[in-house]
Amino acid sequence: MIQPGIFGVAEHAITTASASSADAARTRALGLYRKWQKSVPEMMKLHEINMPSAAIRAKIREEFERNRNVEKLEVRDILYAKGQMEYQEVMNVWKQNNHIMNYFAKEEAPPRPTSFLDKFYEGRS
């Protein structure tokens, strides 16, 4: 059931439930992954993201792949709930653009200086 929020109706809300088996958890995770991937064009439009959609899709895949080998059902349930909450926050525009762009900070940031002189020139000693 959709609950009204402060700014209107809270869309994309789901109730949390535990997965009954590893297959059920996998099915839910794949469904969430597909939902994220299908929403990329809308997400780009809502948040005015000026990046190629392929880069955003690759980042979504990277985030899901990071947790691919989790085996405990309890942990999978928590990761699923967090992923669903992130999706809801992004699609309801509860997250600001800088929150979304933080996912891409590593790719966008210039390389950090490693030698003493590079650090000195950068103003870090």
N, C-alpha and C positions, 0 to 999 in steps of 0.2 A: 504494500500500500504506500502511496506517495504521500509524504507529510508536507504540509505547507511550511515554508521557511520564512525568514525575516523579509527576504526580497521576492517572495513569490513561491512558486512550487519548486520543491527540490526534485529535479529530474535525475534519472539514472540511479536511483537509490534501490538497493536490494537488501534483503535480510541476510544475515550471516548464518551459516549452517556448517556443521562439520561434514567432511567427506566420509562416506561409509567404507571406501576402499581406495587403494592406490589408483585403480583405473578411473574411479569417479573423480578423484583429485586431478588426475591428468586431463580428463575430459573438461573439467571446469577451467583449468589453466589454459588449455588450448582455446576454449571459447572466449576467455578474457583476452587472450592474445589476438584472436581474430577481431574482436570488438575494437581493440586499440588500433589495429592496422586499418580497419575499414573507416575509422573516424579521423584519420590523418588529414584528409582534405578539409573537413569541417573544422578541425582543430587549428589548422593553418589560417583559415579564414577568421575564426573567432579571436585568435590571439595575434593576428597580423604577423605571423612568423615569416621572415624573409630568408628561407632556406629551401633547398630542394627537398621534395617529399621523400626521396630515396634516403637522404641523410636521417630524416626523422624516423622512417621505418627501420633503418639499420640500428638506430639507438634503442628503439622499442625492442627489437630482437635481442640486442646486447643485454638489456636489462632482464629479459626473460631467460636468456641463456645463462646468465650469472647464477640463477637459482635452479638450473635444470637438474642437478644431481642431488637435490634435497630428497631424503627418503622418509623422514618422519612425517606422519599424517598431520600431527598437531602443528608442525612448522609450516607445512604446505597450506593448511587452513589459514594461518596468520598471514602468510605471504599473499594468498588469494584475497583476503579481506583488505589488506593494504593496497594491493593493486586495484581493487574495485574502488576503494576510497580515492585513490589518486585519479582514476578515470573520472569519477564523479566531480572531483574538484576542478579538473581541467575542462570538462565539457560544460559545467555550469559557470565557468569563468570565475571561480572562486580563487584560483591561482592567478597571480599576476605574471606578466611576460618574463620578468627577471627570474621567477621561480622555475619556469619552464626552461629558460635559457641556461640555468645552472647545470642542467644535464649535459649541455654541450660545452661547458667551460673548458674541459680538458682539450677538446679539439680546437677551440677557438683561441686559446691562450698562446702567446708566443713562448718559444722555448726558454727555460730558465737558464741563466748564466751558470757555468760550472767552474770556470777558472777564476783565480783571484782578480785578474785584470778585468775580466768581463763583469764581475760583481762590482768592482770599483767604479767602472764606467757607468754602471746602472745606478750607482748611489748606494749600494749595499756592500758592506765590507765584512 
